[in-house]
Amino acid sequence: MEFASYNKVVTQRGYTYGYYHTPNPNKGRPTVLLLAGFPSTAQDWSSQYSYLAKHDYGVIAPDMLGYGGTDKPTDADAYRVKPMAQDIVDILDKEGVQKAVSVSHDWGVIVGTRLVNYHADRVLASVSISIGCIQPNPQWDWEREIQHYNKTLGYDIYGYWDFYAAADAASLIEKNLDSFYSLFFPADPTLWVTDMAPRGKIRPWIESNRQAGLPSYWTEEDKRKHQARLMHGGLQGPLNYYTARVRALDNKDDETVPEENYRFNMPTLFIATLKDYICLPSANEATLRRFCDDLTVKEIDASHWVMFEKPDELNQALGEFLADKV
């Protein structure tokens, strides 16, 4: 990662996190915290990291739990969101950063949301990409959510989660990694509607080693480099983000969050990716509007993988928000 050092910290609960860090050379500008999702190491933020560092922002980009140079516990309980949010605070403490702008994508958004819920005094502003926010829900039930989305939208949305939570998912995906990549990073984003979101579809895709070609934003070499970073330690850790949600492991923690802590009292940006057929832009914007006092929405005509597909537009959106609101 350009301009960055790669540091390590042992968090309060004993896990070692690796993270890229560029200190803030201009004390008038804040530090930006980049929180990645599945299946992304911190390297997936490379374009945003370089842009922010060149514009004199401090930047911290951790390899999230289960990825890269960070520990990879196999017990799904380690991936409960409340303790992961504290892990991120421990990184801020190590670097002496009192407040940061939280920028998150995919499963990074649930960690970014818990930073607001539990540690709002550490969040100067919040940016979420593709997913608006994932608020505490002590009654969360994956089966009920599947039924709700099937009834309201006509397809399952989260139907692939049970495969990712299955005991054999990591070994199957690792065996047929190109098949997984061709579906999760599709050349045609509508494959998520037909072949990933519906319950029961993704397993036969992976088991049959079905292929669907490269997306326009990657060469074969780009894909191989991404796979090498992801496979450093295997897929069980990353898949545990899904296992923890399917098993509702956060419900007891969620009971402890006061409703007033659901509010986003800081400037907030939602970057909607218009060709994302699982993280639906309209639904995610509506959720954020319920909780935000100062919301800006920016639409980008891209798939879920906007950081690869349209990095310059994403960087511009981040730069404008930081200049106007922070």
Buried (B, 14 or more C-beta within 10 A) or exposed (E): BEBBEBBEBEBEEEBEBBBBBBBBEEEEBBBBBBBBBBBBBBBBBBBBBBBBBEBEBBBBBBBBBBBBBBBBBEEBEBBBBBBBBBBBBBBBBBBEBEBBBBBBBBBBBBBBBBBBBBBBEBBBBBBBBBBBBBBBBEEBEBEEBBEEBBEEBEBBBBBBBBBBBBEEBBEBBBEBBBBBBBBBBBBBBEBBBEBBBBBEBBBEBBEEBBEBEBBEBBEEEBBBEBBEBBEEBBBBBBBBBBBBBBBBBBBEBBEEBEEEBBBBBBBBBBBBBBBBBBBBBEBBBEBBEEBBEEBBBBBBEBBBBBBBBBBEBBBBBBBEBBEEBB
